[in-house]
Amino acid sequence: MKAAVREIFSSVQGEGPYVGTRQIFIRFDGCNLSCRYCDTARSGAARHCRVEAVPGKRDFVEVANPLSGPELVKLLQKYFNAGGHHFTSLTGGEPLVHAEYLEGLLPAIKQMGLKVYLETNGTLYAELSRVIGLIDIVAMDIKLPGTSGCGPLWEKHHPGQAGTGVC
């Protein structure tokens, strides 16, 4: 199983209850929504993943996409000191578009001693249920009507609507 990853970098969390903590960010390609302000492609894979070679220096190397779980773990081990980071933040796009991939990847991240912080739009309930036991924190960004490119999504945040997260 492989997934398109746009970039992997070290930074300080800028929002929420863990603002100011050092995290490894894994930014996935792809999303089930079309938010006007999003900086990540909805579909299609980036040809390369940018990996920050020296955390905090914005010095990137490029590796070919898509990445297998073991390939991503090797990159984390090579370029990032797990002990210097509070969480691994899964962001995107929408990481839960890659739920099957995450099922294989997250146990390896946990074995590295890292906690997992998931940033999600909250519309892929069935996919979240597949990985929730491997997630430490969920930061859910509920989309207001008119921002997602899909219309109102309120009902998509309810468990009874599982699997209807694509607009």
Number of C-alpha atoms within 10 A of each C-alpha: 13 17 22 22 29 25 22 26 25 25 18 16 18 11 10 8 9 15 10 12 15 19 24 27 20 23 23 26 26 25 23 20 21 19 17 10 8 14 9 19 16 17 14 10 17 19 14 17 24 20 25 22 19 14 17 12 11 13 12 16 13 14 16 12 17 20 18 16 20 14 14 21 16 11 16 21 13 10 16 20 13 18 10 13 18 19 25 25 26 25 23 27 27 25 27 30 22 18 19 15 18 23 17 15 20 21 14 16 22 16 9 15 13 22 21 21 22 24 20 22 24 22 30 25 20 17 21 20 13 14 18 13 10 17 16 14 15 16 17 12 11 15 20 11 12 12 15 20 13 15 12 13 19 13 13 20 18 13 13 11 14 17 13 15 20 13 13
